[in-house]
Every structure is written in structure tokens, then in C-alpha cells.
Amino acid sequence: MTTAPAAPPDSTPAGSTPAVRTGPPPADPAERRARATQSFWTAVVGVPAVFSVLRLGVEAGGELQTTLLLVSNVGTVNLLAGFLTTAAALLSTALVAVFALGAVLRVSVERMPPGIRRPLFARWVDITPAWFAVASFLLALVTWRLLYLPLLLPAFVAAFQLDPGRLHEKRVPRILLLAVGFAGYLWLLGPTVLDAGRQGEVLAVVLLVVPPVLALFVTGPLPAAVTRPLASVTEAAVLAMLVWAALPVISTPVLPLTVTTVESAPGVTEDIRGHVVTVDDVSMVLLQERGGVRYVPVDQVRAQVLCPSEEELPRRQLRVRDFHVEDSLLEGLGRRVRPVYRIDAACRTVT
């Protein structure tokens, strides 16, 4: 004769109701990683695409027919190339900020009690391959203006958690290595700092002097009490920075600015300042700088010159080893190849 197995004793005290677990079950780590991967690459790919489309609408002056004209004539490759040319610094800035803040938040959360939800930037850092992070810093190195390049030092140290202790295990050699690094930095930027001080460029002095010192103290972990609030604040701050920095990027022209000389009648010429949308056997389509599309017969075009925009004109008189501080490394190398930068008289006279 067999007996049924006894039921396990009930641990619930008499007279009380058993506890019911509410809320969704905890997410699987693999699922959280997949979600973080999807959100990261969606932001990396989707944000440039959205910006590119918005640029066409702004370039067209908000007019539907003009926007459709630009969409039909500005190809996807040209639009992507124009975005990378004008917005590469913005894209690299966003990635550098995410990697630097995310790495600090990650090491801070790892030392907190288990069960703490990891910040978004920390999850993005977890799923990002190292080569992509290094490529983002290299993109920033060649596209940022020289005046802001020192900011890459603390950002790189924070992103890869390169605290001074990793230079050497002994204190004296570590201090010597740091002294050599600071000496090289002063040799490179010392004359620029002195010129900025003489010219009263306080912002330039701060941007050139403070980042190397800040790089010594940016590695984590942070105190547990400030980790969660700081994560929310930094995520909102990076988003606000992107929105603020995206406004001039969206309003940057997709097409180059030109001045076209047209002879509408014998001996009567007119200079049209605008952007060439397309040219065929019949006419040249010009998007005028002050709005409106103009169709000019090809046989009336007599000359055309390329004009710089106001944003390209330098505003500071500071140089770093023959490179202007408002140029990037790419722009500085380009100006060495083509050192003469002449502004045509038509660009100065046409308004």
C-alpha cells in the first residue's frame, strides 16, 4: 500500500495571507543586453537620418514644393556625404560624451549593492565594441576645432578608465611620466596660452589649461549617493546638448553657396546669390539665398563663383603651431595644401 507524498509545510503564519509577487518578472540579462544594443544602434543610425531630412526642409524655407524639388535632386549619397562633412563633429561629440559618462557610471554602479538598475549610458558602454569607441575618438580628433581638442584628454581617460596608477606601479616613476606628459603639452600649447592671455581670451585659456588637470581626477567610481541622480542629469544634459548643437547643423546649407552672373539682355547682367540645385540642357535651377527657386536659361549664364559662409570666417587670432585654433586638423591640413584663400569680389558685393 502506497501513500501520497506529504505536502510541504506551509511557512505562512496562521491567520495571514500568503505574499503575492507583483510586477513584471526580472528581465533576463541577455534580453537587457539586446535591448541596449538595439537602442544604441538605433540612435547612431537614426539620428543622422532624421537630421538629414530636417535639413532639406529647413533649406527649402519650409515650402513643400521646394522641399520635394531638393529631395528629388539631392541624392542619398550626397545627403549623407553632406551630413558627415558638416555634422561629423556633432556626431563624434555625442559618442565621446556617451562613452566617457557611461564608463564612469558603469564602474560606479558595479560597486553599489546588487539590484540597482544600470544607467542607459552604462548599458550602451557594455555593448559597444572597443574599436568603435576608439574610432569615435579618432573621428573627434580630426573633426573638432583645435581649441576644443584638449577636452578629449579627460574624456578619453574617463572612457577607458586610465587613472594615473596605471602608468606605473611605483609612485616616483609615475610622477616622472606625468611630468614629461605635462611638459610636452606645455611645449605644444604654451605659446598659444600666452597669446590668449595677452588678447584677453579667457575662454581659450580655460579650454587649453583646465582639461589636462581635470584628466587626473575623472576616473570613477563615484559616491553611491550621487550615482543615480547624476545618471539622470547627465542623460538629460547630453540630450539637451544635442538639441542645442543640432539647430545650427540642421540650418547649415546642403548645397554650396555660389554667385551666378546672368546676362538677361545684351549688356544687362545680374548676380544671383544662391545654391545650384540642378543643371540640364535647358536651365539651371537656383535656390536663392533669401528664398525662392529661380530657373535660369543655361545660355544666359556668364560666370559663377564659390563663396564661403559667415561661419567659415575666423573670429580669433590664435594659432597652435601654424594651425588656426578655429580649424580642425582636416581643415588645417587642407589649408596647407591650398594656402591661398581668396574671397571673390562678387561674394562681397552681392547681398
C-alpha positions as a LaTeX table, in Angstrom:
\begin{tabular}{lrrr}
\hline
Residue & $x$ (\AA) & $y$ (\AA) & $z$ (\AA) \\
\hline
Met1 & 0.00 & 0.00 & 0.00 \\
Thr2 & 1.41 & 3.33 & $-1.07$ \\
Thr3 & 0.74 & 6.67 & 0.45 \\
Ala4 & 0.70 & 10.03 & $-1.25$ \\
Pro5 & 3.73 & 12.20 & $-0.52$ \\
Ala6 & 3.14 & 14.70 & 2.19 \\
Ala7 & 2.66 & 18.25 & 1.13 \\
Pro8 & 5.44 & 20.63 & 2.12 \\
Pro9 & 4.73 & 22.51 & 5.28 \\
Asp10 & 3.23 & 25.93 & 4.81 \\
Ser11 & 5.60 & 28.62 & 6.03 \\
Thr12 & 2.88 & 31.27 & 6.07 \\
Pro13 & 1.89 & 32.14 & 9.62 \\
Ala14 & $-1.60$ & 31.19 & 10.66 \\
Gly15 & $-4.18$ & 33.83 & 10.04 \\
Ser16 & $-2.15$ & 35.68 & 7.38 \\
Thr17 & $-2.47$ & 35.64 & 3.60 \\
Pro18 & 0.43 & 34.41 & 1.51 \\
Ala19 & 2.55 & 37.10 & $-0.12$ \\
Val20 & 1.83 & 37.62 & $-3.78$ \\
Arg21 & 4.67 & 38.78 & $-6.03$ \\
Thr22 & 3.57 & 41.71 & $-8.13$ \\
Gly23 & 5.15 & 43.45 & $-11.07$ \\
Pro24 & 6.84 & 42.04 & $-14.13$ \\
Pro25 & 9.41 & 39.30 & $-13.71$ \\
Pro26 & 13.03 & 40.43 & $-13.77$ \\
Ala27 & 14.39 & 40.73 & $-17.28$ \\
Asp28 & 16.94 & 38.25 & $-18.47$ \\
Pro29 & 20.48 & 39.72 & $-18.78$ \\
Ala30 & 20.66 & 38.64 & $-22.42$ \\
Glu31 & 17.36 & 40.38 & $-23.11$ \\
Arg32 & 18.55 & 43.60 & $-21.43$ \\
Arg33 & 21.74 & 43.47 & $-23.47$ \\
Ala34 & 19.76 & 43.00 & $-26.69$ \\
Arg35 & 17.54 & 45.98 & $-25.84$ \\
Ala36 & 20.55 & 48.15 & $-25.09$ \\
Thr37 & 22.19 & 47.11 & $-28.36$ \\
Gln38 & 19.05 & 47.90 & $-30.31$ \\
Ser39 & 18.59 & 51.32 & $-28.68$ \\
Phe40 & 22.24 & 52.27 & $-29.17$ \\
Trp41 & 22.44 & 51.44 & $-32.86$ \\
Thr42 & 19.02 & 52.94 & $-33.48$ \\
Ala43 & 20.30 & 56.23 & $-32.08$ \\
Val44 & 23.59 & 56.04 & $-34.02$ \\
Val45 & 21.86 & 55.35 & $-37.36$ \\
Gly46 & 18.51 & 57.06 & $-36.88$ \\
Val47 & 19.63 & 60.46 & $-35.58$ \\
Pro48 & 21.79 & 61.30 & $-38.65$ \\
Ala49 & 18.98 & 60.18 & $-40.96$ \\
Val50 & 16.42 & 62.38 & $-39.19$ \\
Phe51 & 18.82 & 65.34 & $-39.20$ \\
Ser52 & 19.42 & 64.93 & $-42.93$ \\
Val53 & 15.72 & 65.00 & $-43.73$ \\
Leu54 & 15.13 & 68.00 & $-41.48$ \\
Arg55 & 17.98 & 69.86 & $-43.20$ \\
Leu56 & 16.21 & 69.60 & $-46.55$ \\
Gly57 & 13.04 & 71.08 & $-45.08$ \\
Val58 & 14.92 & 73.97 & $-43.49$ \\
Glu59 & 16.98 & 74.53 & $-46.63$ \\
Ala60 & 13.76 & 74.80 & $-48.64$ \\
Gly61 & 12.44 & 77.51 & $-46.34$ \\
Gly62 & 9.61 & 75.29 & $-45.14$ \\
Glu63 & 7.94 & 75.24 & $-48.58$ \\
Leu64 & 6.61 & 71.84 & $-49.61$ \\
Gln65 & 7.27 & 72.10 & $-53.34$ \\
Thr66 & 10.80 & 73.37 & $-52.81$ \\
Thr67 & 11.44 & 70.54 & $-50.35$ \\
Leu68 & 10.22 & 68.00 & $-52.90$ \\
Leu69 & 12.50 & 69.60 & $-55.50$ \\
Leu70 & 15.51 & 69.19 & $-53.22$ \\
Val71 & 14.54 & 65.62 & $-52.32$ \\
Ser72 & 14.33 & 64.67 & $-55.99$ \\
Asn73 & 17.71 & 66.21 & $-56.88$ \\
Val74 & 19.85 & 65.73 & $-53.76$ \\
Gly75 & 20.68 & 62.04 & $-53.77$ \\
Thr76 & 21.00 & 59.87 & $-50.69$ \\
Val77 & 24.76 & 59.56 & $-51.11$ \\
Asn78 & 25.16 & 63.32 & $-51.49$ \\
Leu79 & 22.93 & 63.95 & $-48.50$ \\
Leu80 & 24.88 & 61.50 & $-46.34$ \\
Ala81 & 28.19 & 62.95 & $-47.50$ \\
Gly82 & 26.97 & 66.47 & $-46.75$ \\
Phe83 & 25.87 & 65.41 & $-43.29$ \\
Leu84 & 29.20 & 63.77 & $-42.50$ \\
Thr85 & 31.05 & 66.82 & $-43.78$ \\
Thr86 & 29.13 & 69.32 & $-41.66$ \\
Ala87 & 27.93 & 67.27 & $-38.70$ \\
Ala88 & 30.78 & 64.82 & $-38.07$ \\
Ala89 & 31.96 & 66.92 & $-35.13$ \\
Leu90 & 28.47 & 66.85 & $-33.58$ \\
Leu91 & 28.15 & 63.09 & $-34.03$ \\
Ser92 & 31.59 & 62.43 & $-32.55$ \\
Thr93 & 30.84 & 64.78 & $-29.64$ \\
Ala94 & 27.72 & 62.82 & $-28.75$ \\
Leu95 & 29.56 & 59.49 & $-28.91$ \\
Val96 & 32.51 & 60.77 & $-26.85$ \\
Ala97 & 30.16 & 62.12 & $-24.18$ \\
Val98 & 28.24 & 58.83 & $-24.02$ \\
Phe99 & 31.39 & 56.71 & $-23.72$ \\
Ala100 & 33.05 & 58.95 & $-21.12$ \\
Leu101 & 29.99 & 59.32 & $-18.89$ \\
Gly102 & 28.91 & 55.72 & $-19.41$ \\
Ala103 & 32.27 & 54.30 & $-18.35$ \\
Val104 & 32.28 & 56.35 & $-15.14$ \\
Leu105 & 28.70 & 55.34 & $-14.34$ \\
Arg106 & 29.45 & 51.69 & $-15.08$ \\
Val107 & 32.31 & 51.39 & $-12.58$ \\
Ser108 & 30.22 & 53.32 & $-10.05$ \\
Val109 & 27.21 & 51.01 & $-10.36$ \\
Glu110 & 29.39 & 47.90 & $-10.13$ \\
Arg111 & 30.40 & 48.90 & $-6.59$ \\
Met112 & 26.83 & 49.52 & $-5.48$ \\
Pro113 & 24.58 & 46.87 & $-3.87$ \\
Pro114 & 23.10 & 44.34 & $-6.32$ \\
Gly115 & 19.69 & 45.04 & $-7.79$ \\
Ile116 & 20.44 & 48.62 & $-8.85$ \\
Arg117 & 19.25 & 49.32 & $-12.38$ \\
Arg118 & 22.17 & 50.20 & $-14.63$ \\
Pro119 & 22.02 & 53.64 & $-16.27$ \\
Leu120 & 21.36 & 53.82 & $-20.00$ \\
Phe121 & 24.83 & 55.11 & $-20.87$ \\
Ala122 & 26.44 & 52.34 & $-18.82$ \\
Arg123 & 24.42 & 49.73 & $-20.71$ \\
Trp124 & 25.48 & 51.29 & $-24.01$ \\
Val125 & 29.13 & 51.12 & $-22.96$ \\
Asp126 & 28.67 & 47.45 & $-22.07$ \\
Ile127 & 27.56 & 46.52 & $-25.59$ \\
Thr128 & 29.86 & 48.84 & $-27.56$ \\
Pro129 & 32.98 & 47.20 & $-29.03$ \\
Ala130 & 36.26 & 48.83 & $-28.12$ \\
Trp131 & 37.15 & 49.51 & $-31.76$ \\
Phe132 & 34.01 & 51.61 & $-32.19$ \\
Ala133 & 34.85 & 53.72 & $-29.14$ \\
Val134 & 38.41 & 54.26 & $-30.40$ \\
Ala135 & 37.09 & 55.16 & $-33.85$ \\
Ser136 & 34.75 & 57.73 & $-32.29$ \\
Phe137 & 37.68 & 59.42 & $-30.52$ \\
Leu138 & 39.72 & 59.38 & $-33.74$ \\
Leu139 & 36.80 & 61.00 & $-35.59$ \\
Ala140 & 36.64 & 63.67 & $-32.90$ \\
Leu141 & 40.40 & 64.17 & $-33.13$ \\
Val142 & 40.26 & 65.09 & $-36.82$ \\
Thr143 & 36.92 & 66.96 & $-36.87$ \\
Trp144 & 36.88 & 69.01 & $-33.64$ \\
Arg145 & 38.28 & 72.50 & $-33.70$ \\
Leu146 & 41.77 & 72.69 & $-32.23$ \\
Leu147 & 40.50 & 74.95 & $-29.47$ \\
Tyr148 & 38.34 & 72.12 & $-28.11$ \\
Leu149 & 40.74 & 69.22 & $-28.65$ \\
Pro150 & 42.15 & 69.37 & $-25.07$ \\
Leu151 & 38.70 & 68.26 & $-23.87$ \\
Leu152 & 39.41 & 64.88 & $-25.44$ \\
Leu153 & 42.05 & 64.20 & $-22.76$ \\
Pro154 & 39.67 & 63.87 & $-19.76$ \\
Ala155 & 37.04 & 62.25 & $-21.99$ \\
Phe156 & 39.49 & 59.57 & $-23.17$ \\
Val157 & 40.77 & 58.97 & $-19.64$ \\
Ala158 & 37.20 & 58.58 & $-18.36$ \\
Ala159 & 36.06 & 56.36 & $-21.24$ \\
Phe160 & 38.91 & 53.88 & $-20.80$ \\
Gln161 & 39.40 & 54.43 & $-17.03$ \\
Leu162 & 43.08 & 55.34 & $-17.37$ \\
Asp163 & 43.79 & 56.53 & $-13.87$ \\
Pro164 & 47.37 & 57.68 & $-13.09$ \\
Gly165 & 48.03 & 54.47 & $-11.16$ \\
Arg166 & 48.09 & 52.51 & $-14.40$ \\
Leu167 & 51.12 & 54.42 & $-15.67$ \\
His168 & 53.48 & 52.71 & $-13.25$ \\
Glu169 & 53.11 & 50.76 & $-10.05$ \\
Lys170 & 55.69 & 52.90 & $-8.24$ \\
Arg171 & 54.98 & 56.47 & $-7.27$ \\
Val172 & 58.20 & 58.18 & $-8.37$ \\
Pro173 & 58.25 & 56.82 & $-11.96$ \\
Arg174 & 54.54 & 57.64 & $-12.19$ \\
Ile175 & 55.16 & 61.26 & $-11.23$ \\
Leu176 & 58.04 & 61.48 & $-13.70$ \\
Leu177 & 55.85 & 60.17 & $-16.53$ \\
Leu178 & 53.14 & 62.68 & $-15.68$ \\
Ala179 & 55.71 & 65.48 & $-15.58$ \\
Val180 & 57.01 & 64.51 & $-19.03$ \\
Gly181 & 53.45 & 64.47 & $-20.37$ \\
Phe182 & 52.65 & 67.91 & $-18.97$ \\
Ala183 & 55.97 & 69.27 & $-20.26$ \\
Gly184 & 55.17 & 68.09 & $-23.78$ \\
Tyr185 & 51.70 & 69.60 & $-23.52$ \\
Leu186 & 53.12 & 72.96 & $-22.42$ \\
Trp187 & 55.69 & 72.87 & $-25.22$ \\
Leu188 & 52.91 & 72.35 & $-27.75$ \\
Leu189 & 50.31 & 74.78 & $-26.41$ \\
Gly190 & 52.29 & 77.12 & $-24.15$ \\
Pro191 & 52.73 & 79.88 & $-26.77$ \\
Thr192 & 49.02 & 79.72 & $-27.62$ \\
Val193 & 48.07 & 80.06 & $-23.95$ \\
Leu194 & 50.31 & 83.11 & $-23.58$ \\
Asp195 & 48.82 & 84.72 & $-26.71$ \\
Ala196 & 45.32 & 84.02 & $-25.44$ \\
Gly197 & 46.17 & 85.66 & $-22.12$ \\
Arg198 & 47.56 & 88.75 & $-23.82$ \\
Gln199 & 44.46 & 89.04 & $-26.02$ \\
Gly200 & 42.07 & 88.60 & $-23.10$ \\
Glu201 & 40.64 & 85.31 & $-24.43$ \\
Val202 & 39.60 & 83.89 & $-21.07$ \\
Leu203 & 37.57 & 81.04 & $-22.57$ \\
Ala204 & 40.52 & 79.96 & $-24.70$ \\
Val205 & 42.83 & 79.94 & $-21.67$ \\
Val206 & 40.37 & 77.81 & $-19.69$ \\
Leu207 & 39.87 & 75.35 & $-22.56$ \\
Leu208 & 43.62 & 74.93 & $-23.01$ \\
Val209 & 44.70 & 74.73 & $-19.36$ \\
Val210 & 41.93 & 73.04 & $-17.36$ \\
Pro211 & 41.34 & 69.73 & $-19.29$ \\
Pro212 & 44.80 & 68.19 & $-18.67$ \\
Val213 & 44.46 & 68.83 & $-14.95$ \\
Leu214 & 40.89 & 67.52 & $-14.95$ \\
Ala215 & 42.08 & 64.31 & $-16.59$ \\
Leu216 & 43.79 & 63.33 & $-13.32$ \\
Phe217 & 40.51 & 63.15 & $-11.39$ \\
Val218 & 37.76 & 61.99 & $-13.77$ \\
Thr219 & 38.01 & 58.24 & $-13.33$ \\
Gly220 & 35.43 & 56.52 & $-11.16$ \\
Pro221 & 33.89 & 55.28 & $-9.09$ \\
Leu222 & 31.55 & 57.99 & $-7.89$ \\
Pro223 & 29.93 & 58.02 & $-4.44$ \\
Ala224 & 26.86 & 55.82 & $-4.34$ \\
Ala225 & 24.63 & 58.68 & $-3.22$ \\
Val226 & 25.23 & 60.69 & $-6.39$ \\
Thr227 & 25.43 & 57.92 & $-8.99$ \\
Arg228 & 21.72 & 57.56 & $-9.74$ \\
Pro229 & 20.88 & 61.30 & $-9.72$ \\
Leu230 & 23.97 & 62.02 & $-11.81$ \\
Ala231 & 22.96 & 59.36 & $-14.35$ \\
Ser232 & 19.58 & 61.01 & $-14.92$ \\
Val233 & 21.06 & 64.51 & $-15.05$ \\
Thr234 & 23.83 & 63.57 & $-17.50$ \\
Glu235 & 21.45 & 61.73 & $-19.84$ \\
Ala236 & 19.16 & 64.77 & $-19.94$ \\
Ala237 & 22.15 & 67.11 & $-20.33$ \\
Val238 & 23.56 & 65.17 & $-23.30$ \\
Leu239 & 20.14 & 65.18 & $-24.95$ \\
Ala240 & 19.79 & 68.93 & $-24.40$ \\
Met241 & 23.32 & 69.49 & $-25.73$ \\
Leu242 & 22.48 & 67.54 & $-28.87$ \\
Val243 & 19.31 & 69.54 & $-29.45$ \\
Trp244 & 21.13 & 72.83 & $-28.90$ \\
Ala245 & 24.05 & 71.87 & $-31.13$ \\
Ala246 & 21.78 & 70.34 & $-33.78$ \\
Leu247 & 19.99 & 73.61 & $-34.54$ \\
Pro248 & 22.90 & 75.19 & $-36.46$ \\
Val249 & 23.65 & 71.83 & $-38.08$ \\
Ile250 & 20.09 & 71.50 & $-39.37$ \\
Ser251 & 20.19 & 75.04 & $-40.73$ \\
Thr252 & 23.54 & 74.51 & $-42.49$ \\
Pro253 & 23.01 & 74.50 & $-46.27$ \\
Val254 & 23.11 & 71.15 & $-48.02$ \\
Leu255 & 24.30 & 72.76 & $-51.26$ \\
Pro256 & 27.34 & 75.04 & $-51.75$ \\
Leu257 & 26.77 & 78.80 & $-51.84$ \\
Thr258 & 27.53 & 80.44 & $-55.19$ \\
Val259 & 27.12 & 83.74 & $-57.01$ \\
Thr260 & 25.94 & 83.23 & $-60.60$ \\
Thr261 & 26.27 & 86.05 & $-63.14$ \\
Val262 & 23.36 & 86.06 & $-65.60$ \\
Glu263 & 23.02 & 88.19 & $-68.75$ \\
Ser264 & 19.26 & 88.60 & $-69.12$ \\
Ala265 & 19.60 & 91.08 & $-72.00$ \\
Pro266 & 22.52 & 92.29 & $-74.15$ \\
Gly267 & 24.76 & 94.31 & $-71.85$ \\
Val268 & 22.50 & 93.75 & $-68.79$ \\
Thr269 & 23.95 & 91.40 & $-66.14$ \\
Glu270 & 22.66 & 90.31 & $-62.77$ \\
Asp271 & 24.37 & 88.48 & $-59.91$ \\
Ile272 & 22.23 & 85.83 & $-58.23$ \\
Arg273 & 23.40 & 84.61 & $-54.83$ \\
Gly274 & 22.15 & 81.13 & $-54.01$ \\
His275 & 22.63 & 77.40 & $-54.32$ \\
Val276 & 22.67 & 75.39 & $-57.54$ \\
Val277 & 20.11 & 72.58 & $-57.25$ \\
Thr278 & 20.46 & 71.04 & $-60.70$ \\
Val279 & 21.59 & 71.85 & $-64.24$ \\
Asp280 & 20.32 & 70.36 & $-67.50$ \\
Asp281 & 20.44 & 71.25 & $-71.18$ \\
Val282 & 17.71 & 73.86 & $-70.81$ \\
Ser283 & 18.09 & 75.66 & $-67.48$ \\
Met284 & 19.96 & 75.99 & $-64.23$ \\
Val285 & 17.84 & 75.71 & $-61.09$ \\
Leu286 & 18.98 & 78.10 & $-58.33$ \\
Leu287 & 17.71 & 78.12 & $-54.77$ \\
Gln288 & 18.12 & 81.78 & $-53.89$ \\
Glu289 & 19.72 & 82.66 & $-50.57$ \\
Arg290 & 16.74 & 84.72 & $-49.47$ \\
Gly291 & 14.21 & 82.13 & $-50.56$ \\
Gly292 & 12.53 & 81.07 & $-53.74$ \\
Val293 & 13.57 & 78.97 & $-56.71$ \\
Arg294 & 14.72 & 80.55 & $-59.94$ \\
Tyr295 & 15.10 & 78.88 & $-63.32$ \\
Val296 & 17.84 & 80.49 & $-65.41$ \\
Pro297 & 18.37 & 79.53 & $-69.07$ \\
Val298 & 21.77 & 77.94 & $-69.48$ \\
Asp299 & 22.73 & 80.20 & $-72.37$ \\
Gln300 & 22.32 & 83.27 & $-70.12$ \\
Val301 & 24.88 & 82.13 & $-67.54$ \\
Arg302 & 28.13 & 84.03 & $-67.93$ \\
Ala303 & 30.08 & 83.26 & $-64.72$ \\
Gln304 & 29.83 & 81.52 & $-61.38$ \\
Val305 & 31.97 & 81.76 & $-58.23$ \\
Leu306 & 32.00 & 79.81 & $-54.97$ \\
Cys307 & 31.53 & 81.82 & $-51.76$ \\
Pro308 & 32.32 & 80.97 & $-48.15$ \\
Ser309 & 29.67 & 81.24 & $-45.48$ \\
Glu310 & 29.96 & 83.56 & $-42.49$ \\
Glu311 & 30.54 & 80.60 & $-40.17$ \\
Glu312 & 33.77 & 79.76 & $-42.01$ \\
Leu313 & 35.36 & 83.16 & $-41.40$ \\
Pro314 & 37.78 & 83.17 & $-38.40$ \\
Arg315 & 36.94 & 85.21 & $-35.32$ \\
Arg316 & 40.07 & 84.64 & $-33.19$ \\
Gln317 & 43.73 & 85.46 & $-33.81$ \\
Leu318 & 45.16 & 82.38 & $-32.10$ \\
Arg319 & 47.28 & 79.64 & $-33.63$ \\
Val320 & 48.68 & 76.32 & $-32.49$ \\
Arg321 & 51.93 & 75.65 & $-34.34$ \\
Asp322 & 50.74 & 77.38 & $-37.54$ \\
Phe323 & 47.25 & 75.86 & $-37.28$ \\
His324 & 44.37 & 78.24 & $-36.57$ \\
Val325 & 42.52 & 77.31 & $-33.37$ \\
Glu326 & 39.16 & 77.50 & $-35.14$ \\
Asp327 & 40.22 & 74.92 & $-37.74$ \\
Ser328 & 40.11 & 71.19 & $-37.30$ \\
Leu329 & 43.10 & 69.04 & $-38.18$ \\
Leu330 & 41.50 & 68.20 & $-41.52$ \\
Glu331 & 40.81 & 71.85 & $-42.28$ \\
Gly332 & 44.28 & 72.90 & $-41.19$ \\
Leu333 & 45.95 & 70.30 & $-43.41$ \\
Gly334 & 43.69 & 71.34 & $-46.27$ \\
Arg335 & 44.68 & 74.99 & $-45.91$ \\
Arg336 & 48.34 & 73.95 & $-46.06$ \\
Val337 & 47.68 & 72.24 & $-49.37$ \\
Arg338 & 45.72 & 75.27 & $-50.65$ \\
Pro339 & 47.15 & 78.10 & $-48.53$ \\
Val340 & 45.67 & 81.00 & $-50.54$ \\
Tyr341 & 42.07 & 81.60 & $-49.54$ \\
Arg342 & 40.68 & 84.30 & $-51.79$ \\
Ile343 & 37.15 & 85.65 & $-51.46$ \\
Asp344 & 35.82 & 86.76 & $-54.83$ \\
Ala345 & 34.64 & 90.34 & $-55.12$ \\
Ala346 & 31.19 & 89.15 & $-56.18$ \\
Cys347 & 30.76 & 87.41 & $-52.82$ \\
Arg348 & 31.47 & 90.69 & $-51.01$ \\
Thr349 & 29.19 & 92.92 & $-53.08$ \\
Val350 & 26.11 & 90.77 & $-53.61$ \\
Thr351 & 23.62 & 90.83 & $-50.73$ \\
\hline
\end{tabular}
